[in-house]
């Protein structure tokens, strides 16, 4: 279940994201260039050990490691799912 309202424009540097009870989904739209989002700066939990890339998915194994992250870098037309 989402914990925030749907957005109508990009939030941080044009990156769209939505927060859910168990994590967050990020999407960098076409034409926005490469963007880095620092998770603490957008109000996600300050315990960065609790935020991690999802492991075991069929995506890029270099990204989907299950390791904790404090920021994410999204290429143009890229997305990321993070779990708390």
Short mmCIF file of the C-alpha atoms (twelve columns), coordinates in Angstrom:
data_MODEL
# 
_entry.id   MODEL 
# 
loop_
_atom_site.group_PDB 
_atom_site.id 
_atom_site.type_symbol 
_atom_site.label_atom_id 
_atom_site.label_alt_id 
_atom_site.label_comp_id 
_atom_site.label_asym_id 
_atom_site.label_seq_id 
_atom_site.Cartn_x 
_atom_site.Cartn_y 
_atom_site.Cartn_z 
_atom_site.pdbx_PDB_model_num 
ATOM 1  C CA . UNK A 1  0.000  0.000   0.000   1 
ATOM 2  C CA . UNK A 2  1.323  3.431   -0.926  1 
ATOM 3  C CA . UNK A 3  2.132  5.758   1.962   1 
ATOM 4  C CA . UNK A 4  2.180  8.952   -0.102  1 
ATOM 5  C CA . UNK A 5  -0.020 10.621  -2.678  1 
ATOM 6  C CA . UNK A 6  0.447  9.981   -6.411  1 
ATOM 7  C CA . UNK A 7  2.608  12.672  -7.942  1 
ATOM 8  C CA . UNK A 8  1.809  14.713  -11.010 1 
ATOM 9  C CA . UNK A 9  5.345  15.970  -11.730 1 
ATOM 10 C CA . UNK A 10 8.876  14.698  -11.085 1 
ATOM 11 C CA . UNK A 11 10.071 15.269  -7.538  1 
ATOM 12 C CA . UNK A 12 13.832 15.250  -6.992  1 
ATOM 13 C CA . UNK A 13 15.770 16.493  -10.047 1 
ATOM 14 C CA . UNK A 14 12.898 15.319  -12.227 1 
ATOM 15 C CA . UNK A 15 12.942 11.759  -10.837 1 
ATOM 16 C CA . UNK A 16 9.559  10.263  -10.049 1 
ATOM 17 C CA . UNK A 17 9.134  8.047   -7.001  1 
ATOM 18 C CA . UNK A 18 6.449  6.500   -4.858  1 
ATOM 19 C CA . UNK A 19 6.834  5.228   -1.298  1 
ATOM 20 C CA . UNK A 20 5.108  2.047   -0.130  1 
ATOM 21 C CA . UNK A 21 4.933  0.316   3.250   1 
ATOM 22 C CA . UNK A 22 7.828  -2.013  2.344   1 
ATOM 23 C CA . UNK A 23 9.950  0.156   0.057   1 
ATOM 24 C CA . UNK A 24 10.051 2.692   -2.727  1 
ATOM 25 C CA . UNK A 25 9.978  2.703   -6.523  1 
ATOM 26 C CA . UNK A 26 11.986 5.263   -8.539  1 
ATOM 27 C CA . UNK A 27 11.730 6.139   -12.227 1 
ATOM 28 C CA . UNK A 28 13.874 8.534   -14.230 1 
ATOM 29 C CA . UNK A 29 11.988 9.557   -17.383 1 
ATOM 30 C CA . UNK A 30 13.311 9.848   -20.930 1 
ATOM 31 C CA . UNK A 31 15.241 13.059  -21.525 1 
ATOM 32 C CA . UNK A 32 16.067 13.675  -17.842 1 
ATOM 33 C CA . UNK A 33 19.723 12.588  -18.080 1 
ATOM 34 C CA . UNK A 34 21.643 10.716  -15.400 1 
ATOM 35 C CA . UNK A 35 20.418 11.611  -11.885 1 
ATOM 36 C CA . UNK A 36 21.572 10.695  -8.378  1 
ATOM 37 C CA . UNK A 37 19.059 10.699  -5.520  1 
ATOM 38 C CA . UNK A 38 20.306 10.780  -1.913  1 
ATOM 39 C CA . UNK A 39 17.684 8.839   0.013   1 
ATOM 40 C CA . UNK A 40 17.936 10.751  3.310   1 
ATOM 41 C CA . UNK A 41 17.383 14.036  1.463   1 
ATOM 42 C CA . UNK A 42 13.917 12.941  0.341   1 
ATOM 43 C CA . UNK A 43 12.751 11.855  3.779   1 
ATOM 44 C CA . UNK A 44 13.215 8.104   3.564   1 
ATOM 45 C CA . UNK A 45 14.278 6.368   6.805   1 
ATOM 46 C CA . UNK A 46 17.599 7.642   8.145   1 
ATOM 47 C CA . UNK A 47 18.683 4.094   9.035   1 
ATOM 48 C CA . UNK A 48 20.317 3.444   5.686   1 
ATOM 49 C CA . UNK A 49 21.064 -0.152  6.676   1 
ATOM 50 C CA . UNK A 50 17.324 -0.718  6.333   1 
ATOM 51 C CA . UNK A 51 17.220 0.404   2.700   1 
ATOM 52 C CA . UNK A 52 18.589 -2.053  0.159   1 
ATOM 53 C CA . UNK A 53 18.505 -2.995  -3.474  1 
ATOM 54 C CA . UNK A 54 16.338 -6.049  -4.082  1 
ATOM 55 C CA . UNK A 55 18.370 -9.219  -4.482  1 
ATOM 56 C CA . UNK A 56 17.501 -12.213 -6.621  1 
ATOM 57 C CA . UNK A 57 15.577 -10.311 -9.282  1 
ATOM 58 C CA . UNK A 58 16.102 -10.779 -12.996 1 
ATOM 59 C CA . UNK A 59 17.570 -7.277  -13.372 1 
ATOM 60 C CA . UNK A 60 21.214 -6.243  -13.365 1 
ATOM 61 C CA . UNK A 61 23.061 -8.405  -10.788 1 
ATOM 62 C CA . UNK A 62 25.593 -5.590  -10.253 1 
ATOM 63 C CA . UNK A 63 22.736 -3.403  -8.955  1 
ATOM 64 C CA . UNK A 64 20.334 -5.940  -7.421  1 
ATOM 65 C CA . UNK A 65 22.750 -7.077  -4.727  1 
ATOM 66 C CA . UNK A 66 20.586 -6.844  -1.608  1 
ATOM 67 C CA . UNK A 67 23.183 -4.495  -0.081  1 
ATOM 68 C CA . UNK A 68 22.230 -1.318  1.771   1 
ATOM 69 C CA . UNK A 69 22.413 1.969   -0.120  1 
ATOM 70 C CA . UNK A 70 22.262 5.647   0.834   1 
ATOM 71 C CA . UNK A 71 21.830 6.980   -2.702  1 
ATOM 72 C CA . UNK A 72 20.949 5.682   -6.144  1 
ATOM 73 C CA . UNK A 73 22.070 6.797   -9.590  1 
ATOM 74 C CA . UNK A 74 19.545 6.365   -12.372 1 
ATOM 75 C CA . UNK A 75 20.379 6.510   -16.041 1 
ATOM 76 C CA . UNK A 76 17.979 8.198   -18.443 1 
ATOM 77 C CA . UNK A 77 14.862 5.945   -18.741 1 
ATOM 78 C CA . UNK A 78 15.956 3.839   -15.734 1 
ATOM 79 C CA . UNK A 79 14.076 2.649   -12.674 1 
ATOM 80 C CA . UNK A 80 14.847 1.087   -9.319  1 
ATOM 81 C CA . UNK A 81 12.935 -0.721  -6.584  1 
ATOM 82 C CA . UNK A 82 14.256 -0.479  -3.026  1 
ATOM 83 C CA . UNK A 83 13.045 -2.332  0.054   1 
ATOM 84 C CA . UNK A 84 13.060 -1.072  3.651   1 
# 
